Amino acid sequence: MQQNVEQSVLDAFKKFKLNTKNDWNAMVLKVDAKSQDIVLDEMHEDTSPEDLSEELSESVPRYIVYSFKLEHADGRVQYPIVIVFFCPSSCADRTRMMYGSGINVVSQAIGVTKILNVNDLDDFTSDWLKEQSVVGYSSSKAK
């Protein structure tokens, strides 16, 4: 069965990528068990990775589309968008395969090519996200 990204996800992403009023924004996506389609689970505004980690289940995979404020030393401000594929090592093989095959579907549907993988929510921090997302980023240089 081919996975598809629901239109509601695409519509939400159009608004999501324009939101620069918060330092941290996240769209949490999941695979619908029945249809196998990728659907919107939750939207989070001004929620850091640390805060989001506390709300996510440690045993259920998710795709997390993150946008965050990045201030450069020269004063430029960017809002990079990345996909974080959270897939705990404790989840069932079938679930792991279902989510693993969907990550490229999500990436192509929303046009975000930077994909990060995390298996443990304890590793999912603001500094980790920035260091993994931006070439040359160092938490010691950040504002």
C-alpha positions as CSV (number, residue, x, y, z in Angstrom):
1,M,0.0,0.0,0.0
2,Q,1.4,3.4,-1.0
3,Q,1.6,6.1,1.6
4,N,0.3,9.5,0.9
5,V,0.4,12.8,2.8
6,E,-3.1,14.0,3.5
7,Q,-4.1,17.4,2.0
8,S,-4.7,18.8,5.5
9,V,-1.0,18.3,6.3
10,L,0.0,20.2,3.1
11,D,-2.5,23.0,3.9
12,A,-1.2,23.3,7.5
13,F,2.4,23.3,6.3
14,K,1.8,26.3,4.0
15,K,0.8,28.4,7.1
16,F,3.4,26.8,9.3
17,K,6.4,27.8,7.1
18,L,5.3,31.4,7.2
19,N,5.1,31.6,11.0
20,T,8.0,33.6,12.2
21,K,6.4,35.1,15.3
22,N,7.8,32.4,17.6
23,D,11.3,31.0,18.2
24,W,10.2,27.4,18.0
25,N,7.3,25.8,16.0
26,A,6.5,22.2,15.4
27,M,4.1,20.1,13.3
28,V,3.9,16.5,14.6
29,L,2.8,14.0,12.0
30,K,1.9,10.3,12.3
31,V,0.9,7.4,10.1
32,D,-2.8,6.5,10.3
33,A,-2.8,2.8,11.1
34,K,-5.8,2.0,8.9
35,S,-5.2,4.0,5.7
36,Q,-1.3,4.2,6.1
37,D,-1.6,7.8,5.1
38,I,0.5,10.5,6.9
39,V,-1.7,12.8,8.9
40,L,-1.4,15.8,11.2
41,D,-1.2,14.8,14.8
42,E,-0.5,18.1,16.6
43,M,0.7,21.7,16.0
44,H,2.9,23.4,18.6
45,E,3.8,27.0,18.7
46,D,6.7,28.4,20.7
47,T,7.5,24.9,22.0
48,S,11.2,23.9,22.3
49,P,12.4,20.4,21.6
50,E,12.8,19.8,25.3
51,D,9.2,20.8,26.0
52,L,7.9,18.8,23.0
53,S,9.9,15.7,24.2
54,E,7.9,15.7,27.4
55,E,4.6,15.5,25.5
56,L,5.6,12.8,23.0
57,S,5.3,9.1,23.8
58,E,8.7,7.4,24.1
59,S,7.5,4.3,22.3
60,V,5.6,5.7,19.3
61,P,7.4,7.0,16.2
62,R,6.6,10.5,14.8
63,Y,7.7,12.8,12.1
64,I,8.3,16.3,13.6
65,V,8.6,19.2,11.2
66,Y,10.5,22.0,13.1
67,S,11.0,25.6,12.3
68,F,13.2,27.6,14.7
69,K,14.7,31.1,15.0
70,L,18.5,31.2,14.3
71,E,20.4,34.4,14.9
72,H,23.7,34.7,13.2
73,A,26.7,36.6,14.6
74,D,26.4,39.2,11.8
75,G,22.8,39.9,12.9
76,R,21.0,37.9,10.2
77,V,17.9,35.9,11.3
78,Q,16.8,32.7,9.6
79,Y,14.0,30.2,10.3
80,P,15.3,26.9,9.0
81,I,12.9,24.1,8.6
82,V,13.9,20.5,9.2
83,I,12.2,17.1,9.6
84,V,13.1,15.1,12.7
85,F,12.3,11.4,12.3
86,F,11.8,10.1,15.9
87,C,11.8,6.3,15.8
88,P,12.5,4.7,19.2
89,S,14.5,1.4,19.1
90,S,11.8,-0.2,21.3
91,C,9.0,0.0,18.7
92,A,7.8,-3.0,16.8
93,D,9.6,-3.9,13.5
94,R,6.4,-3.5,11.5
95,T,5.8,0.0,12.9
96,R,9.5,0.9,12.3
97,M,9.2,-0.2,8.7
98,M,6.0,1.7,8.1
99,Y,7.4,4.9,9.5
100,G,10.8,4.4,7.8
101,S,9.2,4.1,4.4
102,G,7.2,7.2,4.9
103,I,9.9,9.7,5.7
104,N,10.8,10.3,2.1
105,V,7.1,10.7,1.3
106,V,6.9,13.5,3.8
107,S,10.1,15.1,2.6
108,Q,9.0,15.2,-1.0
109,A,5.4,16.3,-0.2
110,I,6.4,19.4,1.8
111,G,9.7,20.1,0.0
112,V,12.0,19.9,3.1
113,T,15.1,17.9,2.4
114,K,17.0,18.2,5.7
115,I,16.0,15.0,7.7
116,L,17.4,14.3,11.1
117,N,17.0,11.0,13.0
118,V,16.7,10.6,16.7
119,N,16.0,7.4,18.6
120,D,15.9,8.7,22.2
121,L,13.9,11.8,23.3
122,D,16.6,12.6,25.8
123,D,18.9,13.5,22.8
124,F,16.3,15.8,21.3
125,T,17.4,19.2,22.6
126,S,17.5,22.7,21.2
127,D,21.3,22.7,20.9
128,W,21.2,19.2,19.2
129,L,18.6,20.4,16.7
130,K,20.6,23.5,15.8
131,E,23.9,21.7,15.6
132,Q,22.5,19.0,13.3
133,S,20.6,21.5,11.2
134,V,23.0,24.3,10.5
135,V,26.5,23.9,9.1
136,G,29.0,25.7,11.4
137,Y,26.6,26.2,14.2
138,S,28.1,25.9,17.7
139,S,26.0,26.3,20.8
140,S,28.9,28.2,22.4
141,K,28.6,30.9,19.7
142,A,24.8,31.1,19.8
143,K,22.9,34.0,21.3
